[in-house]
Amino acid sequence: MKRSILATLVWVAMLAVSLAACSKRDMGVAPDVRGLHLFAQGDSTPKPHPTPPPDTTIVPAQFVSADSTLVGTTGASRWLLGNATKKTVTVSWSLTADPSWPGFPIQGTQRIGPKHTVPLTVGVPVPPSAFSGQYALSLDVSTSPSDTSAAFGTIRVYGNDAPPPPPPTPAVTFVGADSVPPGGTSRTTWKLFNESDQPFTMTWTLTPRAQWPGFPAQGTVVLGAKQQQLLDVNVAVPDTAAVGLRMMDMEVTRPVGLPPESSPGWIWVVP
């Protein structure tokens, strides 16, 4: 009986040792999760740069709009001033308009907090002498002599339309002629003009539209720079000429290679 109990105890002890060995082997093949973080992917959110780039959405000066303005009154121009730095700054601004307008530049200062933009409205006095049209505006801003910027805009002015430019002076113009009977001599008068800035010898050619003998008649005139001069040309009217208005043409040469120019004229042939 004692031998049987002893055998049983030995068997139980051996079973316990075997189970312990299996348990250790199982633990040995189990994955060690403590080292997995060494191979895990990094965070997908990038870390901020130690010195982020400046905010380009904030500019020192920007044109917004300007009211259409009647001459002799003051219109409003609107701008945005910006401070892209991290500290409060005082901005000096200067508005200029057409160089012929009095009262400019208009100047002032504006205090702007860090990373802020502020609106700025500046009156634009338009002189009564200004003509209708679009005019340029310029706003210069600075926080120091080395930190300057500029913005540009326009303002529409109305109420004083400019007169059209005068037509250019023609090189030749018919002034008048004496009325004569057939067989008489008419004095025709023409106005000549040298449109260049240099003296010019002008050649003229007078041609009646009827087949009158002795024509065309020709000659030359020396003209100073921008000089106008009257030219008289006597026209012998043949005795066979019909009564009535008789047309003729005066053609002249022009300076600096310009094409010739002509003007019609006439003589009244009376009974």
Order of alpha helices (4+ residues) and beta strands (2+ residues): alpha-beta-beta-beta-beta-beta-beta-beta-beta-beta-beta-beta-beta-beta-beta-beta
